Amino acid sequence: MKAAGIGTIIPDEAHHLRTEWWKALSRLIERIGDVYVIALTATPPYDAVRHEWSKYEELCGVIDEEISVPELVKAGTLSPHQDFVWAVVPSEREKDLVAHQVEQVTQLLNELLADEQFSAFVVNHPWLSDPQSHTDALFRDPQAAIAMLSYLKARSLDLPAVALSVLDLSPDDVPDLTLPRWESLLTHYLFACEPPAELPELVAARRKLVRRLRECHVLTNRQIRRSDSKVVKRHLTQHTDKIGACVHIHRHELAVRGERLRQVILTDYTRDDDLEAGLSAPVCSLGAWPIYRQLLLELGEAERSRCALLTGRLVKVASIWHIVAIALNRKATDALFWPTLYWPGLVDLCELDMRFKTFVGLDTERSLIENSLTRLHLPFFKREIDRASGAERIVIDWRALRSRKEIESLNVLMIQRLRDLSHVRTGWEVAIAFGVAGLFALPKFLRAARLAIRHLPIDGSIHQVGLAVRDTLCAQGCLIHLLRRSQ
């Protein structure tokens, strides 16, 4: 390539360039020397952990231009679409795995909560004992500092007034010590600070804690994964009951759309190991071939003749179905896990929540385009504002998840929504129009309005527009501490 004078490299599907492919391409570019890199992807890896995102940006650079979903819908390149969620309830085996995971993690965290050595580490941490001398480090990781305060609150210890002042918090603002707070606290304790040389017992305690976390399957490659056990995750995300769910969804889509139905089922794996066994082989894995085989077994002759198994990437569908496995075991529930998504039996739902943070779509009740799972208004979800950070988060209404019947009532709701898709196209059109016209309704934006008229359409410059709006709000003094304002 160097001899041929290659001066530009254009990697497609660039979201894969954050692990092994990142190493290979980085070495190639280094060997070639002076070369331009133009990275293309339809799905930037916004869900990547921090070090993976750093690798991605190091190779591909910051995102220069992004085509948003609304502008694709507006241009007719992508059809208006609606997301649905279909729930399956795994067997007792998966519930027992979840119960065991909860018991392990709960026991470990309760031990840390009562551990005097760990408590002394938090109480004497310089961020809390002398925060004004460590403001730069503290504000590089404020979540860790807030997690320390949450730990003190959980132990009913005094909250340091100076640290609260530096973080602009009152004692009532300090959040409860939930699993996300534990993650921030333990990550900082294990990997972000070195123990004093005069305390060798603290070094030994950290090594012991690392072993315990790995035994609980929540620590991998210096990354604490909350209650994300690989064993539980594999059983739920790849549960074979999702095959039957695909068949049910197909039947309901067919009943609504009839001859107009054009449906694609996308899977992560092909799973064609038993392809030669034909249709009689038992179902033992989730993939394209097992789903296709089940469709052939359960559909009528006319429907079977119109089914095909393909490999590759297909896009542009009008209904997007997400199948989640929810495993609950009432004996294993603990107050520590209840408020948030991060409970082992909800690991598949948590994965879905992460995907929805990456992609935008239409709100099911309002003509708004959002990137949160709350836009689907699922019966067991609700929005809550974190008092410390002011950020919105999802919490679970466990009363709606007490039995298989209540969980599967979600599927009934999804079928009802499927039967009324008449509002979807209008909803997209209104949301897109409001996104452009809403700019003119804001006060103190006459200059921005003149620029908008001059430079319309703005669809292709959403990022730049966002930066301009931010800078304008700052210049006009409109950005204040929203938490204090609400109080």
MOGI-V164074 format. One record per backbone hydrogen bond with DSSP energy under -0.5 kcal/mol. NH is the residue of the N-H (numbers start at 1). CO is the residue of the C=O. E is the energy in kcal/mol with one decimal. If there is no record, write none. Layout:
nh = [NH	NH]
co = [CO	CO]
e = [E	E]
//
This chain:
nh = [5	6	9	11	14	16	17	18	19	23	24	25	26	27	28	29	30	31	32	33	35	36	38	39	40	46	48	53	54	55	56	57	58	59	60	61	64	68	72	73	74	75	76	76	77	78	82	84	86	88	90	95	96	97	98	99	100	101	102	103	104	105	106	107	108	109	110	111	112	113	114	115	119	120	121	122	123	124	125	128	129	130	133	134	138	139	140	140	141	141	144	145	146	147	148	149	150	151	152	153	154	155	156	157	160	164	165	166	167	168	169	173	174	174	178	179	182	183	184	185	186	187	188	189	190	191	192	192	193	199	202	203	204	205	206	207	208	209	210	211	212	213	214	215	216	217	218	219	220	223	224	225	225	228	229	233	234	235	236	237	238	239	242	243	244	245	246	247	248	249	250	251	252	253	254	255	256	257	258	260	261	266	275	277	278	280	281	284	287	288	289	291	292	293	294	295	296	297	298	299	304	305	306	307	310	314	320	321	322	324	324	326	326	327	327	328	332	333	337	338	339	340	341	343	346	347	350	351	352	353	354	355	356	357	358	358	359	361	363	364	368	370	370	375	376	377	381	382	384	386	386	390	393	395	396	397	398	400	401	402	407	408	409	410	411	412	413	414	415	416	417	418	419	420	424	425	426	427	428	429	430	431	432	433	434	435	436	437	438	439	440	441	442	445	449	450	451	452	453	454	455	456	461	462	465	466	467	468	469	470	471	472	473	474	475	476	477	478	479	480	482	485	486	487]
co = [2	1	36	9	40	13	14	16	16	19	20	21	22	23	24	25	26	27	28	29	33	7	9	37	11	44	45	49	50	51	52	53	54	55	56	57	62	66	68	69	70	71	72	73	72	72	318	320	322	324	88	91	92	93	94	95	96	97	98	99	100	101	102	103	104	105	106	107	108	109	110	111	115	116	117	118	119	120	122	125	125	126	130	131	134	135	136	137	137	138	141	141	142	143	144	145	146	147	148	149	150	151	153	152	158	160	161	162	163	165	164	170	170	171	176	336	178	179	180	181	182	183	184	185	186	187	187	188	188	196	199	199	200	201	202	203	204	205	206	207	208	209	210	211	212	214	213	213	223	220	222	218	223	225	227	229	230	231	232	233	234	236	239	240	240	241	242	243	244	245	246	247	248	249	250	251	252	253	254	257	258	264	272	274	275	277	278	282	285	269	270	287	288	289	290	291	292	293	294	295	300	301	303	304	308	312	82	319	84	86	322	88	324	325	345	326	329	330	334	334	335	337	394	341	343	344	346	347	348	349	350	351	352	353	354	355	355	370	368	375	366	361	368	372	373	374	378	395	393	384	391	386	384	382	339	380	396	397	398	399	403	404	405	407	408	408	409	410	411	412	413	414	415	417	421	421	422	423	424	425	426	427	428	429	430	431	432	433	434	436	437	438	439	442	445	446	447	448	449	450	451	452	458	459	461	462	463	464	465	466	467	468	469	470	471	472	474	473	473	478	480	481	482	483]
e = [-1.2	-2.2	-3.0	-0.6	-2.9	-1.8	-2.1	-1.7	-0.9	-1.3	-1.9	-2.6	-2.2	-2.1	-1.9	-2.7	-2.2	-2.1	-2.2	-2.5	-0.7	-3.1	-2.4	-0.6	-2.7	-2.6	-1.9	-2.4	-2.2	-1.7	-2.3	-2.6	-2.3	-1.8	-3.0	-2.2	-0.6	-0.7	-1.5	-2.3	-2.8	-2.1	-0.6	-0.9	-1.5	-1.6	-1.7	-2.4	-2.3	-2.5	-0.6	-1.6	-2.5	-1.9	-2.2	-2.5	-2.5	-2.2	-2.7	-2.4	-2.2	-2.4	-2.9	-2.2	-2.0	-2.7	-2.5	-1.9	-2.1	-2.1	-1.3	-0.7	-2.2	-2.4	-1.7	-1.8	-2.8	-2.4	-1.1	-1.7	-2.8	-2.3	-1.4	-1.7	-2.6	-2.7	-0.7	-0.6	-0.8	-0.9	-0.9	-1.2	-2.6	-2.2	-1.9	-1.8	-2.3	-2.1	-2.2	-2.4	-2.4	-1.6	-1.3	-2.9	-0.5	-2.0	-2.2	-2.5	-2.0	-1.1	-2.9	-1.4	-0.8	-0.7	-1.8	-0.6	-2.2	-2.5	-1.9	-2.6	-3.1	-2.3	-1.9	-2.5	-2.6	-2.3	-0.6	-1.5	-0.7	-1.9	-1.2	-1.0	-2.0	-1.9	-2.1	-2.1	-2.1	-2.2	-2.4	-2.0	-2.2	-2.6	-2.1	-2.2	-1.6	-1.2	-2.4	-0.6	-2.4	-1.3	-0.5	-3.1	-0.5	-2.8	-2.0	-3.1	-2.5	-1.8	-2.2	-2.9	-1.4	-1.3	-1.6	-1.7	-0.7	-1.5	-1.7	-1.5	-2.3	-2.7	-2.3	-2.1	-2.2	-2.7	-2.6	-2.1	-1.6	-3.1	-2.3	-1.9	-1.7	-0.6	-1.7	-1.0	-1.5	-0.7	-0.8	-0.5	-0.5	-2.2	-2.5	-1.9	-2.4	-2.9	-2.0	-2.1	-2.2	-1.8	-1.9	-2.2	-2.7	-1.7	-1.4	-1.6	-0.6	-0.5	-2.2	-0.6	-1.8	-2.2	-0.5	-2.1	-0.5	-0.5	-2.1	-0.6	-1.7	-0.8	-2.2	-1.1	-0.6	-0.6	-0.5	-2.6	-2.8	-1.7	-2.6	-2.0	-1.7	-2.2	-2.1	-2.1	-2.3	-1.1	-0.7	-1.1	-1.6	-2.5	-2.8	-2.7	-2.2	-2.4	-0.6	-1.6	-1.7	-1.7	-1.8	-1.6	-2.1	-0.5	-3.1	-2.9	-2.8	-2.2	-0.7	-2.5	-1.0	-1.9	-1.8	-0.5	-2.1	-2.9	-0.9	-1.6	-0.9	-1.0	-2.0	-2.2	-2.2	-2.1	-2.1	-2.3	-1.7	-1.3	-1.3	-0.6	-0.6	-2.9	-2.3	-2.3	-2.9	-2.5	-2.6	-2.3	-2.8	-1.8	-1.1	-3.0	-2.8	-0.8	-1.6	-1.2	-0.9	-0.7	-2.4	-2.3	-2.1	-2.3	-2.5	-2.0	-2.2	-1.2	-2.2	-0.7	-2.6	-2.5	-2.1	-2.2	-2.7	-2.4	-2.5	-2.2	-2.5	-2.2	-2.4	-2.1	-1.1	-2.7	-0.8	-0.8	-0.9	-2.1	-2.2	-1.3]
//
